[in-house]
């Protein structure tokens, strides 16, 4: 007989012989005593008469009307049978455990079972024991567990709310601090703009005056060979004029960019521009200055099929700032065999522009702070500490990108590109991440 068939049987259909267990001298309360005996006549079942008090059945109705499934669910019945079979197989004498049962009203209750098994050779002979109703204790335990879960849930909720409030306040304080820093930066840039405008205008006028004097031939004494000198000097100084004026324009643009960057009414133009053409122009712009200082520039960006999307002049300011910083470091450290390299690589869906040198790298204690506002390692007459901070802001706002700095000796981001042109000498590596670009 399988479990499903057993589950549907009434107790009398199992050939059990019920007889009352004589326990007149014992007050059992919520404990039902029973005995099951197996002999040649069949299986006899003896139970205490207080079964009506506990389960709501008298012995006759228990025998005639109750099905196994009225008392036990299938999972519980299967567990008891398996445990009993295991005990018999191992010739063990006791079976103890808790289980769920239902009373005559179908209410689920809990019982504690103790069963003593006696044997006749390899087969069981009799089972005797008791079932103690422990429903009150189990319900108290379940209520305690539910209360503990509720307390835990409340504590978790309170902790989450506290953490949310702490995070909210920290974020508010961070925003306040950033606003204060922005205000301070704005004031400083306004002062820089005021101080730079006049010298730049004077410089431009001086260059124009020199240009006109050379071309008019009034720069030299009357007894000099005007034609010869004019031919030589005009060629050279015209070139010088173009380069100087280009740099003057760059410095003027820098002031405007700083002011626009910190202004709430900033209207910088976002557009597509070709990355190779951009770096070719940068190379042409900085090469004369780098050559005079013995710095070799290697432009290894050949992505003529890639247009990037952002504020072109912002990227120009950032790249030139990094190059000028490298020039300063080369001079300070008196580095020989000076090299600066432009490179690029793709990382997932991001275009990475790298600018690296062999100037010895950034001191480890300085590296985490170089993008902070006002931070600088130079004397106050040599810089305000705005360069790299502003560079990061320009990349954030102009390209929705990121910029970071590493030393090549500890940098694995560039896929070993840094070592191609600069050899074993250490140096700084700046990585500009551009997420928005198109293939043309």
Secondary structure, 3 states (H helix, E strand, C coil): CCHHHHHHCEHHHHCEEEEECCCCCCCCCCEEEEEEEEECCEEEEEECCCHHHHHCCCHHHHHHHCEHHHHCCHHHHHHHHHHHHHHHHCCCCEEEEEEEEECCCCCEEEEEEEEEEEEECCEEEEEEEEEEECHHHHHHHHHHHHHHHHHHHHHHHHHHHHHHHHHHHHHHHHHHHHHHHHHHHHHHHHHHHHHHHHHHHHHHHHHHHHHHHHHHCCCCCCCCCHHHHHHHHHHHHHHHHHHHHHHHHHHHHHHHHHHHHHCCCCCCCCEEEEHHHHHHHHHHHHHHHHHHCCEEEEECCCCCCEEEEECHHHHHHHHHHHHHHHHHHHHHHCCCCEEEEEEEEEECCEEEEEEEECCCCCCHHHHCCCCCCCCCCCCCCCCCCCHHHHHHHHHHHHHCCEEEEEEHHHCCCCCCCHHHHHCCCCCEEEEEEECCEEEC
